Amino acid sequence: MKTVIRGKFGYCVILLTEECKRKSVSHLVNRRGVSTQGKHEAFIIQKRHYSNLRLGLTKPLLVNSSRTFINPSRSVAMIVARVLRGALKIRYLLLGGAVGGGMTLQKTYEQWKENLPDMKWLDEYIPDTEQWNALRTSLMDIKDKIVDNVEIDPRLKALGEAQYQNFRNWFDKRLNDAIEAAETTNWDSSSLINSIDSLSSIIEKLYAESPQQRMDHMQDELMQVQLKYQRELERLEKENKELRKQLLLRGNKAPAKKVKKSLIDMYSDVLDELCEYDSSYSTQDHLPRVVVVGDQSSGKTSVLEMIAQARIFPRGAGEMMTRAPVKVTLSEGPYHIAQFRDSAREFDLTKESDLAELRREVEIRMKNSVRDGKTVSNDVISMSVKGPGLQRMVLVDLPGIISTVTIDMAEDTRDSIKNMSQMYMSNPNAIILCIQDGSVDAERSNVTDLVSQMDPQGKRTIFVLTKVDLAEENLANPDRIKKILSGKLFPMKALGYFAVVTGRGRKDDSIQTIKNYEEQFFRSSKLFRDGMIHSGQVTTRNLSMAVSECFWKMVRETVEQQADAFKATRFNLETEWKNNFPRLRELDRDELFERARGEILDEIINLSQVSPKQWEELLMKKLWDKVSMHIFENIYLPAAQTGSTGTFNTTVDIKLKQWAEQQLPQKSVETGWESLQEEFRKFMERARKSKDHDDLFDNLKAAVVDDAMNRHSWEDKASEMLRVIQLNTLEDRSVYDKQQWDQAVKFLETSVKEKLQATEDMLRAMFGPSTKERWVYWQYLTPDQSKRCAVKSELEKILYSDYKHSPSLSYDEITTVRKNLQRSGVEIDNEFIRETWHPVYRRHFLKQSLARCYDCRKAFYLYHQGHESEVDCADVVLFWRLQQVLKVTSNALRQQVMNREARRLDKEIKEVLEDYSQDNEKKVRLLTGRRVILAEELKRVRQIQEKLEEFIQALNHEK
């Protein structure tokens, strides 16, 4: 027979002889008054599962007896001592496992206590007070006898005297609690024998195993308890998720209110603001975030996905997939969703279709961020992931560090990645999550040296060894992994070392499948069973909890310092503004752009103030300037130089019709568009010269107007409509009244004088200064000009002799001129004579035209009465027809401008302004200067400070 009693330092088992067993059973005492004979002892022990006993999670066994039976045999005492020593060893081993498992066992113990069954039904079987006091006295005597014979497990002593003393104090307290509980608890005598037999068999089985087997068994039990605790947490999280959903659904029935952001979302908003902040006062961003760095294909992204509990990143076979920093904000929520910062769409991470779309969107954003032939980009892709059970933190996934640049990469890719990683790690409050591939040789690592340079003391570094399953399979010396996880292999230092398994090499594995594989691997791993790694160093869940705890600790320590720094920066900026721009409001680029938009649109409205008469005069003048060259060179001069009135009219009719059908409509549209631009620019220039003008907007206004003008095109049907009007107008050859005749004569006179003046300027350039200018201003002729003057004298003789000479010289005339000049010692060729002849004859002909114009001033009545043969005024009629076409065209263009084109220009300017409002690069380029930069920076600093203060208030409230 075996009986378990509890002494000061543990449990002991007393082996009773068969005679004692019979005597004890036959003389058990119950509360119904049955008498007893001889010495006997009754032990009542609550039955417990041995696994709970080994883990230290059960209540102490309670023993009660009215009398004590002690075997005087020495062998029995030795057996008792051996059993007690073995039991104590089990306790000490369990304590070592409990220290490694952390708070897990303690929480499990508390849960177990709450789930104990109600034992009030045993009250009727509890012995009386006298019997219980006798048993208590007997227990104390046994404790005093065996305490000196107990050996301490050497492995427990290795923990150190301080830890051993703590454990002994704890054990003493447990013993005292057990005795106190025994005073108020009684047990049914019928369970005594069964309990003794069951516990005896368990102890015999335990001692039948070797020490190594017992250690393995304990490790397995510890892992099972930890996994059971994690599964319980997951169950509670699922229940919490359902409750949160119900609350949200119930809350949706209430009126819509502003959604209150979570603490981590508020912190993420601050980081987003700081990401775009660039200060001239060197107020740097020192807020904590978790920076994930590692060699390419080391498992960085997989670790982040396991922490986020979703496959949210694109994957590639060995190629670089992470090309830009990805900031992921993890927070707890009822639904497992992901969302980009600049998008309202939410991706349901429980649906594979949404996951695939999310991965495609991440890949597209990464490719779009890479510009100018670069392989990696510094543009941050910001996204948030919410879900039940997620640890709250902000992680930044960086491109993997590479050793070699391939052909399809930019030459500076390796340096760009290294500089990017150093920039993020240089933040003194950034937590560095250093990822090392466990399946490759440690000597091939690039990231550990880089991390040790940035954090030599390891005060903010957490080391993660990935692919431990492959490492255990491939490494011939598993002790190498132990060195890595104890910080004795790499020169870098770290706060903690973790080993994780983030997949089985299959792209389509779900997160739950990977978690199950990871738990199964570590449960059966030799690394864990041999004690090379502790239970707290394994699984991504433990890693996630450790990183989150470190992250929030760093946040609480540094966020107020960052807020104070921005408060000082704000004071400096406000002081500078008051000193330099005391009477101006602090307008940022967006506000300045809106102000400039209003001023530009006001100028468009001013176009309606231009009168129809002003439009027509402007259009007519501009149209004549555009077509006058063609009229003179291709129509008027060729027809007039024929010398025949009939030929002149015929030539003019043919050429005018061709011109009106092909060139004139298009030239008219160009004239209308240019006139509209010119008039609008006049209003813009007038506004620029006003007293209230702000030259800050000049570049922006000019760019908007130019862009709108380039986009604008005249209405298509306008050209066809003008063609019909112009052809009909040119068909009329009759001048009806004297006023129109006079206007035509004046138009002809003005036009000829302009061409004559232009010809005189050309001749002066060819022949040099006049005689008067040479004598008065001491100017001289060049050799070429001297020759041309000599040629001009000979050519003028020809024109004087033949007043109506044809436009070209004959061969004989050219020969005569050359020979005359040779006699004077001037050697020239025929081409030189022809070049000189054209401007000389042009001036001669224009003077003739001007003379005819003077003669036609008073010839209207002769023309009106049909005496056209007496006076040659065909050129006046031509210019009258041209004048009528110009008037009709100007009137039609004016109507188009005022009725349609001005409104179309207004619409196009609004479109350009809308495009510019969405283009920050153009606003930065066109709205610049210290005033703008200072206002922009001041606004940004205020926003950051307000967000920081709001976050600090919420953080303190959470504490």
Secondary structure, DSSP 4 states (H G I P E B T S, - for coil): -EEEEE-SSSEEEEEPPHHHHHHHHHT---TT-----SS----------HHHHHHT-SPPP----SS------HHHHHHHHHHHHHHHHHHHHHHHHHHHHTTHHHHHHHHHHHTPPP-GGGGGG---HHHHHHHHHHHHHHHHHHGGGPPPPHHHHTT-HHHHHHHHHHHHHHHHHHHHHHHT----GGGHHHHHHHHHHHHHHHHHS-HHHHHHHHHHHHHHHHHHHHHHHHHHHHHHHHHHHHHHHHHHTSPP-PPPPPHHHHHHHHHHHHHT---TT--------EEEEEBTTSSHHHHHHHHHTS--S---SSS----S-EEEEEEE-SS-EEEETT----EETTSHHHHHHHHHHHHHHHHHH--TT-S-----EEEEEEETTPPPEEEEE-PPB-SS--TTS-TTHHHHHHHHHHHHHTSTT-EEEEEEETTS-GGG-SHHHHHHHH-TT-TTEEEEEE-HHHHHHH-S-THHHHHHHTT-SSS---SEEEE----SS-TT--HHHHHHHHHHHHHH-HHHHTTSS-GGGBSHHHHHHHHHHHHHHHHHHHHHHHHHHHHHHHHHHHHHHHHH-TTS----HHHHHHHHHHHHHHHHHHGGGS-HHHHHHHHHHHHHHHHHHHIIIIIIHHHHTT--HHHHHHHHHHHHHHHHHHTHHHHHHHHHHHHHHHHHHHHHHHHHTSTT--GGGHHHHHHHHHHHHHH----HHHHHHHHHHHHHHHT-----SHHHHHHHHHHHHHHHHHHHHHHHHHHHHHH-S-HHHHHHS-----HHHHHHHHHHHHHHHHHHH-TT--SS--HHHHHHHHHHHHHTT----HHHHHHHHHHHHHHHHHHHHHHHHHHGGG-HHHHHTT-TTTS--HHHHHHHHHHHHHHHHHHHHHHHIIIIIHHHHHHHHHHHHHHHHH-HHHHHHHS-SHHHHHHHHHHHHHHHHHHHHHHHHHHHHH-
